[in-house]
């Protein structure tokens, strides 16, 4: 298990080589200021950042450097609120990684990364 203390996520590599991460945005995090007053939601860029850091951490373990060429099919389907438990699944296939985020079993975001070798 890898843990990132700055953003507060953990990640496990599954036996099939895919990854599952967990992230709980803390209600007093700086990115909630102004996003949106009285109705705080996690900014989409934070969900992308956490997901990409998870991917980078796992690649570091295999001594591979993350060099993103493109993000595609980015969709934010439902809001993520402070203290929600987000599960992020990363499925690597060659130069492409499919990333899906879930809260309570429902997909809240998804996207595909394309990397250079």
C-alpha positions in Angstrom: 0.0 0.0 0.0 1.2 3.5 -0.9 0.1 6.5 1.0 0.2 10.2 -0.1 0.1 12.4 3.0 -0.4 15.7 1.2 -3.7 14.8 -0.5 -4.5 11.9 1.9 -5.0 9.0 -0.4 -3.9 5.4 -0.3 -3.5 2.9 -3.2 -3.3 -0.8 -3.5 -2.1 -2.8 -6.4 -4.4 -5.8 -7.2 -3.1 -9.2 -8.2 -4.1 -8.5 -11.8 -1.9 -5.4 -11.8 -4.7 -2.9 -11.7 -5.0 -0.4 -8.9 -7.6 0.7 -6.4 -7.2 3.9 -4.5 -9.1 5.5 -1.7 -9.5 9.2 -1.0 -11.6 11.1 1.5 -11.6 14.9 1.0 -11.4 16.5 4.4 -13.9 19.3 5.0 -11.3 21.8 6.1 -9.1 21.4 2.9 -8.0 24.6 1.3 -9.7 23.8 -2.0 -13.2 24.1 -0.5 -12.7 27.8 0.1 -14.9 29.5 -2.5 -15.9 26.2 -4.2 -18.8 26.8 -3.4 -19.7 28.9 -0.3 -22.5 27.2 1.6 -22.5 24.2 -0.7 -18.9 22.8 -0.8 -18.0 20.3 -3.5 -14.6 18.8 -4.5 -13.3 20.7 -7.6 -12.9 18.4 -10.6 -9.3 19.3 -10.9 -8.6 17.9 -7.4 -10.2 14.5 -8.5 -8.0 14.5 -11.6 -4.9 15.4 -9.5 -5.5 12.7 -6.9 -6.1 10.1 -9.7 -3.0 11.1 -11.6 -0.9 11.1 -8.4 -2.1 7.6 -7.7 -1.0 6.5 -11.2 2.3 8.2 -10.8 3.0 6.5 -7.4 2.3 3.1 -8.9 4.6 3.8 -11.9 7.3 5.0 -9.5 7.3 1.6 -7.9 8.1 0.0 -11.3 10.6 2.8 -12.0 8.6 4.2 -14.9 8.1 7.9 -15.2 4.6 9.3 -15.9 4.6 11.4 -19.1 1.0 12.3 -19.8 0.2 13.0 -23.4 -3.6 13.5 -23.3 -6.6 13.2 -21.0 -9.8 12.1 -22.9 -13.4 11.4 -22.2 -13.3 13.3 -19.0 -16.7 13.2 -17.3 -17.9 14.4 -13.9 -21.2 12.7 -13.3 -22.1 13.5 -9.7 -20.7 15.9 -7.1 -18.2 14.7 -4.5 -18.7 16.4 -1.1 -16.5 16.9 1.9 -15.9 13.6 3.8 -17.2 11.4 1.0 -15.3 8.2 0.6 -14.1 8.0 -3.0 -12.8 4.7 -4.5 -10.7 5.2 -7.6 -10.0 2.3 -9.9 -7.2 2.5 -12.4 -7.0 -0.1 -15.2 -3.7 0.1 -17.2 -3.6 -1.2 -20.8 -0.5 -0.3 -22.7 -0.2 3.5 -23.0 -3.8 4.0 -21.9 -5.2 4.0 -18.3 -9.0 4.0 -17.7 -9.8 5.7 -14.4 -13.2 5.6 -12.7 -14.2 7.2 -9.4 -17.0 5.9 -7.2 -18.9 7.0 -4.1 -21.2 4.6 -2.5 -21.0 2.3 -5.5 -22.0 5.0 -8.0 -19.7 6.3 -10.7 -18.9 10.0 -9.9 -16.2 10.7 -12.5 -14.2 8.9 -15.2 -11.5 9.6 -17.8 -8.8 8.0 -19.8 -5.1 9.0 -19.7 -2.8 8.5 -22.6 0.9 8.4 -21.8 4.2 8.3 -23.7 6.5 5.4 -23.1 
